[in-house]
Every structure is written in C-alpha cells, then in structure tokens.
C-alpha cells in the first residue's frame, strides 16, 4: 500500500511544484460574462484613473523585500446606474505594460465590486506597479472607485495597507 501511495502522490507533487503560477486575475471566463454587447453611448462621460499597487516592498535595505498579494477593487458607488470599465492595464515599476485584463468593455452593476488579484508569487510589477483604468459613466452619476489592498503574512508577522485611485487626464 505504501508503494501504491508513493507512485501516485510523489509525481503529483513534482508536477505541482515545478509549474509556473498563472497570471493572477479573476477567472477570464468571468470577464466574458461581463462584456458589454451593445453600442456604447457617446453621451456617456469618459474618465481615466491611476492606481498604485505594490508587488513587493522593501524591508531594512533595498536588497531585502517582502512579496505581497494585492487585491484590486473596481467599485460602482451608484445605486441605480451601471458603470463601464473600458480597459484595465497593469504596469511594472519601469512603466512597461505587463498585461491588459480584458479586451472588451465590461460593466459593473450598481453597488457591485469586481476584483483582480495579483498573487504573492507574481512579483513582476515590483515596488512601483500601477493600474490605469479607462471608464465610462452616465452624466451626473458617481465615478467608479478604485482601491488596492496589499497584504503579506509570515509567521506571526503581517503587513497590510491600501491605496486609492486618482483620476488623471489621459
């Protein structure tokens, strides 16, 4: 029985440990379910928001870092109107585009939150990572709210902090 167990469990761990983690985000199938399938109105107001995100932070020296998990929240603060997110782009510290999360505009229902998760093992963004969101909303409705929460735990020590988006000119 021990040999039977070893024959199946050990190869499983070897494959699991050697595989590279996927790029973090909400399941891509969920983006497809949120895709806007109708013609976007020209009367909607456009905006762009910048959000700082940290894949890691420095500790004691510039040579020691703590890797972080980041949760990026896209929030609709309207009670009646949906907002549209046209694009969510993730950049690294050098300003290079790492990835774009969806190819077509998505909607966020009233009072809904949609999240992107950057896993702790995904350190490609670095200490100066950021998101840029392009969005649309109905005139006189609230702008979407963007926030990131970074966290790391090791032993009995934990680090967590937040960052809020800032509207910028495109």
N, C-alpha and C positions, 0 to 999 in steps of 0.2 A: 504493500500500500504506500510506503514511503517513496518508493521509486516512481510509482504512478503519479504521486503528488508532485515530485520534483520534475518529472518530464513535462508537465503542463504549466506549472507555476513559474519556474525559473525562466523559460523562454518568454513568457508574458512580461515579466519584469525587465528583461533585457531589451525587448522591443519598446516598452513604455518609457524606459529611462533614456533610450537613445533617440527618441523622436523629438523634433523641434516643436515648441508650442506654436499654436496658430496665432495669427494676429488677433488681438483682443477686440471684441465688439459684441454687440447684441447679435444674435443669430442672423446671418444675412437674409434668411427667409422672412424674418420679421420686417426688414426694410421693404421687401417686395410687397408685403401685405399693406404697408403704409403709403405706397406710391400713389401720387395724385394722378388720376387718369383723365381729368378734364382740362380744358384750356384755362390757363391762369389769367385772371382778370388784370387788365392794365391799370385799373383804378386802385389796386392794392398798393400800399406803401412798402417800399423795399428798405432793408437795413442790413448792416454787417456788424457782427460782434466779435471781439477778440477775447480769448480766454486763456490765461496762463495755466499750464499743467506741469507737474514735476514727475519725471520717471524715477529720479533719484535726487537726494540732497546730500550735501557734504557734512561730514562729522569730524571734528578735531582738525583735520587738514584737508587740502584739496585732493589728497590721494586716498582718502577713506570715504566711502559713500554708503548710504542706506537706500536700497531699492524700494520703491513704493508702488502700491496698487492705486490707480486713480479711477474714480467714478465720475464721469462727465454727465451732468443732468441738463437736459433741454426741457424747460418747463413752460407750459402755457398758463398764464395767470388770468386768462379771460374766462368768465363764467358762461358765456354764450357762443363765442366765436372760436373757430379753429385757427391755428397759425400754420404757416408752411415753412419748412426748412428746405431751402433750395440746394444747399451744399454744406458738408461738414468736412473740413480739411485739417489734417494733423501734421504739424511741422516739428522738426527737431531744433535743437539749440542753435544750429548754424543757419536756420531758416529754410532748410531743404524740405520739400513736401515728402512726407513719409507715406501717407495714404489718404484717399478720399473715401468716406464711408458709404455713400450711396450715389448712384448715377442719375437718379431722377428725383424731383421734389417729393418730400414726404409731408404728411400732415400730423399735427398733434392736436388731439381733441381738447375741448375746454377743460381746464384744470388738470390735464394729464401731464405726466412726466415720462420722458423717454430717455434711456441711458445708454452710454457707451462705456465699457470697462476696458481699461488698459491694465493688463495683468502685471504683477510684480516682476516677472521674468522678462517682460518686454521693456528693455531699457533703451531702446533705440532713440527715444525722444530726448533723453538727457535732462539736465537740470533746468534748461530753458525752453522746454517743449511748449507748444501752444496749439490752440484750435482757432480757426476762423470759420464763422458760420454766416452764410448768406440766408436771409429770410424775407418773408412777405407776411403782411397782416392787413386786415381791413382798416380803413381810415378810422381814427378815433377809438381803436381798440388798444389794449395793452401790448407792449413789445414782449417777445419771448424773453425768458430769464434763463441765463446760462451760469452754471456753477460747477466747480470741480471739488471733489473731496479726495485727498490723498491720505493713505494710511499704510503703516508698516508695524508689524509686531515681531519681536524677537525675544524669546524667553519671557521675562516678566516686564520688559520694557515695550512701550508703544509710542508711536508718533502719529499724529493726525493733524491736519489743517485743511483750510478751504481757500478757494479763490473764486471771485465773482467776475463775470464777463463785463466788458466795457464796450459800448457802442463806438464804432470808429467809422471814418469815411473810407470808402472802398478804394 
